[in-house]
Amino acid sequence: MEQFSVARAACPEGERLPLVWRKVQYVMNRKLTDAQISAAFVALGSTGQSVSVRALRTALRQQYGATGKTARIYEVCRKLRLPPAPEPPPTGDLQRRLLLAEQGLSAAQLARDEAISRAERSEARELAHQDRWADEIHTLRAAVEQLKGERTRRQAVEDQVLRLQRELRAVRSSAAASSSARLKNGE
């Protein structure tokens, strides 16, 4: 934007000189975009040197004819100097992985519950089996003890039968002897 200003030439008192019109150019405040500042920052950084704010403002003045406000240039430089934040993984992939993990967890819990149930049933069968055979062994031991007592009683009965048979033979032989003596005497 151009404007004209009026200037009077210096002259001794009392003399008047004609007015001189001269052209004055006023520069509008041009606002630099972040993209322009970033481009200048990258261009300076591509040389391999660290980028200072003073060097950046000089480059901006050369490229765009404006330097921007110092505080804003500092802010943009600070943001550009920070390492870029790691890009977060896509949420869709994470949700899919989470869903798969939850399904795997529920399948593992179901398998665990089934294994525990099988183990409990197996344990119950084993206990029943052991109880049955323990009862059977107890019954057989009791029968053996009873049979041991029966053998003793049978031995006693056999001894008594033998004794009675001997006594019977002795009584028969004495009866036979007395009857033959009576027959001999009475005849």
Number of C-alpha atoms within 10 A of each C-alpha: 7 9 9 10 11 11 11 11 11 9 9 8 6 6 8 11 11 9 10 11 11 11 11 12 11 9 10 8 9 11 12 17 10 12 10 14 23 17 13 21 24 14 14 17 14 11 9 8 8 12 18 14 18 13 14 23 21 15 19 20 13 11 12 15 13 18 21 18 11 12 10 13 20 16 12 17 18 11 12 14 12 8 7 8 6 6 6 6 8 8 9 9 10 11 11 11 12 12 12 12 12 12 12 12 12 12 12 12 12 12 12 12 12 12 12 12 12 12 12 12 12 12 12 12 12 12 12 12 12 12 12 12 12 12 12 12 12 12 12 12 12 12 12 12 12 12 13 12 12 12 12 12 12 13 12 12 12 12 12 12 12 12 12 12 12 12 12 12 13 12 12 12 12 12 12 13 12 12 12 12 12 11 10 9 8 7 6
